[in-house]
Amino acid sequence: MRASTKSAFLVNSSDSSVFILIEGKANFLNANTFKHFIDNSLSKKISHYIIDFEHCTGMDSTFLGIIAWLGLQIKQSKNKSHLIVRNLNKRNKELFNNLGLQNFIATEEAILEAPTKNPDQFQALEEAERFEAIDILNAHKNLVKARKENASLFKDLINILEDKVQSD
C-alpha cells in the first residue's frame, strides 16, 4: 500500500475492462466515490470488472452493498460482462460469503478451484486438420507482431514458410 494511510480506489481502465485496486478501508465514508465511478462505467460496454482487495484493510456493509448492486446489474444486463473479485483476505472473504455475494459474483479463488472440483466436466477437443504452412507462417508472424524483436528469432523460418506458401 502507499505510504499514505488514506484510503483510495486506484483504477486502470480501457474501452472494455476496468481493474480497481482498493487501498485501505472501503466503507460508507468513501463508497460514494466508488459508486459514482461504477455508475459511469455501467453506461459503457465494459466486459470485465476486476476488483482487487489485496490492500483492502476492511469493508463495511455499505460498500458490500455497492459491490452487490454492481454484480446484480451485470447479472441482469444483456451485455456479456463479468465481475471478478480477487485477493480477499480471511475477514473480507467471510463478509463476502456471509452476505451471499459469492452466489452471483465470481471470486478468483472459485474460478481457479473450479476445474479441480469437477475434472469429469472437461471434454477433449476433437482433433483438427493438420496445420498448413500458411497457418504456421501466420502464427510466427503474430509472434513478430507481438514483439518486433521476435523477427530475428523467426526470420529464417518465416522465409522458408513464405517460399513454401508461394510454391503451393
C-alpha positions in Angstrom: 0.0 0.0 0.0 1.1 3.6 -0.5 2.9 5.4 2.3 -0.3 7.4 3.0 -2.9 5.8 5.3 -5.7 7.5 3.4 -8.0 5.0 1.6 -8.2 5.1 -2.2 -9.6 3.3 -5.2 -7.0 3.0 -7.9 -8.4 2.4 -11.3 -6.9 1.2 -14.6 -9.5 1.1 -17.4 -9.7 0.6 -21.1 -12.6 0.5 -23.5 -13.6 -3.0 -22.4 -12.2 -3.6 -18.9 -11.9 -2.0 -15.5 -9.4 -3.0 -12.9 -9.9 -1.5 -9.4 -7.4 -1.8 -6.6 -8.7 -1.0 -3.2 -6.3 0.5 -0.8 -7.2 0.9 2.9 -10.8 0.8 4.1 -13.8 0.6 1.8 -16.7 2.0 3.7 -19.6 4.5 3.8 -17.1 7.3 4.0 -15.6 6.7 0.6 -18.3 4.4 -1.0 -19.8 7.4 -2.9 -16.6 7.8 -4.9 -16.7 4.2 -5.9 -20.4 4.2 -6.7 -20.1 7.3 -8.9 -17.3 5.6 -10.9 -19.3 2.4 -11.2 -22.4 4.3 -12.4 -20.3 6.0 -15.1 -18.7 2.8 -16.2 -22.0 0.9 -16.5 -23.1 3.3 -19.2 -20.1 2.0 -21.3 -19.7 -1.5 -22.8 -17.3 -2.9 -20.2 -16.9 -6.6 -20.4 -14.7 -7.2 -17.4 -14.7 -5.7 -14.0 -11.9 -6.9 -11.7 -11.8 -5.6 -8.1 -8.6 -6.4 -6.2 -8.8 -6.4 -2.4 -5.1 -7.2 -1.8 -4.6 -3.9 0.0 -8.1 -3.6 1.4 -7.9 -3.4 5.2 -11.6 -3.6 5.8 -15.0 -3.0 4.3 -18.5 -2.3 5.6 -22.0 -3.3 4.5 -22.5 -0.1 2.5 -19.5 -0.8 0.4 -20.5 -4.5 0.0 -24.0 -3.3 -1.0 -22.5 -1.4 -3.9 -20.5 -4.5 -4.9 -23.7 -6.5 -4.7 -25.5 -3.8 -6.8 -22.8 -4.0 -9.5 -23.0 -7.7 -9.5 -26.7 -7.7 -9.9 -26.5 -5.0 -12.7 -24.1 -7.2 -14.6 -26.1 -10.4 -14.0 -29.3 -8.7 -15.3 -27.6 -7.0 -18.2 -27.8 -8.2 -21.8 -24.2 -7.4 -22.2 -21.7 -10.2 -21.7 -20.0 -8.6 -18.7 -18.2 -10.3 -15.8 -17.3 -9.2 -12.3 -14.4 -10.9 -10.6 -13.2 -10.1 -7.1 -9.7 -11.2 -6.1 -7.4 -11.3 -3.1 -10.0 -11.3 -0.4 -8.3 -11.7 3.0 -9.9 -14.1 5.5 -12.1 -11.4 7.1 -13.2 -9.9 3.8 -14.0 -13.3 2.4 -16.1 -14.1 5.4 -18.1 -10.9 5.0 -18.5 -11.5 1.2 -19.7 -15.1 1.7 -21.9 -14.4 4.8 -23.9 -12.0 2.7 -24.2 -14.5 -0.2 -22.3 -12.4 -2.7 -20.4 -15.5 -3.9 -23.7 -16.8 -5.4 -23.6 -14.3 -8.2 -20.1 -12.7 -8.1 -17.1 -14.7 -9.1 -14.1 -14.8 -6.9 -10.7 -15.5 -8.5 -10.3 -18.3 -5.9 -13.5 -20.1 -7.1 -12.5 -19.7 -10.7 -9.1 -21.3 -10.1 -10.7 -24.1 -8.0 -13.5 -25.0 -10.4 -11.5 -27.2 -12.8 -10.2 -29.4 -10.0 -13.6 -29.8 -8.4 -15.2 -31.5 -11.5 -12.5 -32.8 -13.8 -15.1 -35.1 -15.5 -16.7 -32.0 -17.0 -13.8 -31.5 -19.3 -14.1 -32.6 -22.9 -11.2 -33.3 -25.2 -11.1 -31.1 -28.3 -11.7 -33.0 -31.5 -8.6 -33.3 -33.4 -8.5 -30.7 -36.1 -7.0 -31.0 -39.5 -3.2 -30.7 -39.7 -1.8 -27.2 -39.8 -1.0 -26.0 -43.2 2.2 -24.0 -44.0 0.1 -20.8 -44.1 -1.2 -21.4 -40.6 2.3 -21.9 -39.2 3.5 -18.9 -41.1 0.7 -16.7 -39.7 1.4 -18.0 -36.2 5.0 -16.9 -36.4 4.1 -13.6 -38.0 1.8 -13.0 -35.0 4.8 -13.6 -32.7 6.7 -10.9 -34.6 3.7 -8.5 -34.3 3.5 -9.2 -30.6 7.2 -8.2 -30.2 9.3 -6.8 -33.0 12.4 -8.3 -31.5 11.0 -11.7 -32.3 11.6 -11.0 -36.0 15.3 -12.0 -35.7 14.3 -15.3 -33.9 11.9 -16.4 -36.6 13.3 -14.7 -39.7 14.6 -17.9 -41.3 11.5 -20.0 -40.6 9.3 -17.2 -41.9 11.3 -17.0 -45.1 11.1 -20.8 -45.6 7.4 -20.8 -44.9 6.7 -17.9 -47.2 8.6 -19.7 -50.0 6.5 -22.9 -49.3 3.2 -21.0 -49.3 4.1 -19.3 -52.6 5.1 -22.6 -54.3 1.9 -24.3 -53.2 
